[in-house]
């Protein structure tokens, strides 16, 4: 998602511009925090080999908390329903009459959706989020979770942001995560996790659990990917928001993660590579598992 330098498409500011914007950039050199994945923006079929997943019936010590390194101990997700919300959609730009439509956001109205941002080389946020969502889905299903996707392709339109929240609520999910990438000034880099802020919206009931989820996702994502927390927005990678429909309308614990800044050369290299996207999926999977293990 984006505010300052995200592309304009059909009169819409991409990403977080319509979702109330990002903070000002802080000068920083291009990130060299991790070895980038391959430069190919290939789809999920080209996923890099990932560490083994400890299944719900695995022989590892059940008293051991999931680890940020080594085998992906995702046993805590077994039997849980998890919603994965891949931000935007590949068909959004062709249908402004749909994505410009105002929908409820919990504290007012806002556009149905946006087109999302892209890297300077043209890799779209919508393609990135869907690829990561498929990788995350595969990991969670292998570990015994029931996974509900808010969209199942990258050629359709939407769903609208209020519908995305409704999908999680209707599934009575144990947890939900919305996947995005930012389009901030190129001098800023790193990731941040958005959590709902108490504003008299339906999400007021899950402020506490969502904050714990944000902390677990932040820590696991940082450890698994090597990506630092954002240099330009939030505090230590956490960004409470009162203007995000997908968060405001959720009654299940939910966060939205901006996986990196697509306008920053270092971040873009990592997000565009298959190795990087696999690490991102693993970081999210472990964060969800750690949260669910603590929640019981």
Long-range contacts (C-beta under 8 A, 24 or more apart in sequence): 1-87, 1-114, 1-116, 1-117, 1-125, 1-180, 1-181, 1-182, 1-183, 1-258, 2-116, 2-117, 2-182, 2-183, 2-184, 2-262, 2-263, 3-183, 3-184, 4-183, 4-184, 4-185, 5-183, 5-184, 5-185, 5-186, 5-263, 6-117, 6-183, 6-263, 7-115, 7-117, 7-118, 7-183, 9-93, 9-115, 10-93, 10-96, 10-100, 10-115, 11-96, 11-100, 12-96, 12-99, 12-100, 12-111, 12-114, 12-115, 13-114, 14-114, 14-115, 14-116, 14-117, 14-118, 14-125, 14-183, 15-88, 15-114, 15-116, 15-117, 15-125, 15-180, 15-182, 15-183, 16-180, 16-182, 16-183, 16-258, 17-114, 18-110, 18-111, 18-114, 19-110, 19-114, 19-243, 19-244, 20-241, 20-243, 20-244, 22-182, 22-184, 22-232, 22-233, 23-184, 23-232, 23-233, 23-234, 24-185, 24-232, 25-184, 25-185, 25-186, 25-187, 25-188, 25-231, 25-232, 26-187, 26-188, 26-231, 26-232, 27-187, 28-187, 28-188, 28-189, 28-231, 30-189, 30-264, 30-265, 30-266, 31-189, 31-190, 31-227, 31-228, 31-264, 31-265, 31-266, 31-267, 31-270, 32-266, 33-226, 33-227, 33-228, 33-266, 34-225, 34-226, 34-227, 34-270, 34-276, 34-279, 35-275, 36-266, 36-269, 36-270, 36-272, 36-273, 36-275, 36-276, 37-269, 37-270, 37-272, 37-273, 37-274, 37-275, 37-276, 37-277, 37-278, 37-279, 38-273, 38-274, 38-275, 39-269, 39-272, 39-273, 40-272, 40-273, 40-274, 41-123, 41-127, 41-128, 41-272, 41-273, 42-274, 43-131, 44-131, 44-134, 44-135, 44-138, 46-274, 47-135, 47-138, 47-274, 47-277, 47-278, 48-274, 48-275, 48-278, 50-139, 50-278, 50-281, 50-282, 51-282, 53-139, 53-142, 53-143, 54-143, 55-142, 55-143, 55-144, 56-143, 56-144, 65-290, 65-293, 66-220, 66-286, 66-289, 66-290, 66-293, 67-286, 68-219, 68-220, 68-223, 68-224, 68-286, 69-223, 69-224, 72-139, 72-143, 72-282, 72-285, 72-286, 72-289, 73-286, 73-289, 74-139, 74-140, 74-142, 74-143, 74-145, 74-285, 74-286, 74-288, 74-289, 75-143, 75-144, 75-289, 76-289, 76-290, 76-292, 76-293, 77-140, 77-143, 77-144, 77-145, 77-285, 77-288, 77-289, 77-292, 78-143, 78-144, 78-145, 79-144, 79-145, 79-146, 80-145, 80-146, 80-174, 80-175, 80-292, 81-145, 81-146, 81-147, 81-148, 81-171, 81-172, 81-173, 81-174, 82-140, 82-145, 82-146, 82-147, 82-148, 82-173, 82-174, 82-175, 82-176, 82-177, 82-288, 83-147, 83-148, 83-149, 83-150, 83-167, 83-168, 83-171, 83-173, 83-175, 83-176, 83-177, 83-252, 83-254, 84-133, 84-136, 84-137, 84-140, 84-147, 84-148, 84-149, 84-150, 84-176, 84-177, 84-179, 85-133, 85-149, 85-150, 85-164, 85-167, 85-168, 85-176, 85-177, 85-178, 85-179, 85-246, 85-256, 86-126, 86-129, 86-130, 86-132, 86-133, 86-149, 86-150, 86-151, 86-154, 86-179, 87-116, 87-125, 87-126, 87-129, 87-178, 87-179, 87-180, 87-181, 87-256, 88-113, 88-114, 88-115, 88-116, 88-125, 88-126, 88-129, 88-180, 89-113, 89-126, 89-130, 89-151, 89-154, 89-155, 89-156, 89-157, 89-158, 89-159, 90-124, 90-126, 90-127, 90-130, 90-153, 90-154, 90-155, 90-156, 91-155, 91-156, 91-157, 92-116, 92-126, 92-157, 92-158, 94-157, 95-157, 98-157, 98-158, 98-160, 99-157, 99-158, 99-160, 101-160, 103-160, 103-161, 103-162, 103-163, 103-245, 104-162, 104-245, 104-249, 105-161, 105-162, 105-243, 105-244, 105-245, 105-248, 105-249, 106-199, 106-201, 106-202, 106-203, 106-245, 106-248, 106-249, 107-199, 107-200, 107-201, 107-242, 107-243, 107-248, 110-161, 110-243, 110-245, 112-158, 112-160, 112-161, 113-157, 113-158, 113-159, 113-160, 113-161, 116-180, 116-181, 116-183, 117-181, 117-182, 117-183, 117-262, 117-263, 118-183, 118-262, 119-262, 119-263, 119-268, 119-271, 119-272, 120-186, 120-263, 120-265, 120-268, 121-268, 121-272, 123-262, 123-268, 123-271, 123-272, 125-180, 125-181, 125-183, 125-262, 126-154, 127-154, 128-181, 128-259, 128-262, 128-271, 128-272, 128-277, 129-179, 129-180, 129-181, 130-154, 131-277, 132-179, 132-259, 132-277, 132-280, 132-281, 132-284, 133-179, 135-277, 135-278, 135-280, 135-281, 136-177, 136-179, 136-281, 136-284, 136-285, 138-281, 139-281, 139-282, 139-285, 140-285, 140-288, 143-285, 143-289, 148-173, 161-244, 161-245, 161-246, 162-245, 162-249, 164-245, 164-246, 165-245, 165-246, 165-247, 165-248, 165-249, 165-250, 165-254, 166-249, 168-250, 168-252, 168-254, 169-249, 169-250, 169-251, 169-252, 172-252, 173-252, 174-252, 174-253, 174-292, 174-295, 175-213, 175-252, 175-253, 175-254, 175-288, 175-291, 175-292, 176-250, 176-252, 176-253, 176-254, 177-217, 177-254, 177-255, 177-256, 177-257, 177-284, 177-288, 178-246, 178-247, 178-254, 178-255, 178-256, 178-257, 179-256, 179-257, 179-259, 179-284, 180-256, 180-257, 180-258, 180-259, 181-258, 181-259, 181-260, 181-261, 181-262, 181-271, 182-258, 182-260, 182-261, 182-262, 182-263, 183-261, 183-262, 183-263, 184-232, 184-233, 184-261, 184-263, 184-264, 185-232, 185-263, 186-261, 186-263, 186-264, 186-265, 187-232, 187-264, 188-230, 188-231, 188-232, 188-233, 188-261, 188-264, 189-228, 189-230, 189-231, 189-232, 189-260, 189-261, 189-264, 189-266, 189-267, 190-227, 190-228, 190-229, 190-230, 190-231, 190-232, 190-237, 190-260, 190-261, 190-267, 191-221, 191-222, 191-225, 191-227, 191-228, 191-229, 191-230, 191-237, 191-257, 191-258, 191-259, 191-260, 192-229, 192-230, 192-233, 192-234, 192-237, 192-238, 192-239, 192-257, 192-258, 193-217, 193-218, 193-221, 193-234, 193-237, 193-238, 193-239, 193-255, 193-256, 193-257, 193-258, 194-239, 194-240, 194-241, 194-244, 194-247, 194-255, 194-256, 194-257, 194-258, 195-238, 195-239, 195-240, 195-241, 195-247, 195-255, 196-240, 196-241, 196-242, 196-244, 196-247, 196-248, 196-250, 196-254, 197-240, 197-241, 197-242, 199-242, 199-248, 201-242, 201-248, 201-249, 202-248, 202-249, 202-250, 202-251, 203-247, 203-248, 203-249, 203-250, 203-251, 203-254, 205-251, 206-250, 206-251, 206-252, 206-253, 206-254, 209-253, 209-295, 210-247, 210-250, 210-253, 210-254, 210-255, 211-238, 212-253, 212-291, 212-294, 212-295, 213-253, 213-254, 213-255, 213-287, 213-288, 213-291, 214-238, 214-255, 216-287, 216-288, 216-290, 216-291, 216-294, 217-255, 217-257, 217-283, 217-284, 217-287, 217-288, 217-291, 218-287, 219-287, 219-290, 220-283, 220-284, 220-286, 220-287, 220-290, 221-257, 221-259, 221-280, 221-283, 221-284, 221-287, 222-283, 223-283, 223-286, 224-279, 224-280, 224-282, 224-283, 224-286, 225-270, 225-276, 225-279, 225-280, 225-283, 226-279, 227-259, 227-260, 227-267, 227-270, 230-258, 230-261, 232-261, 253-291, 253-295, 257-284
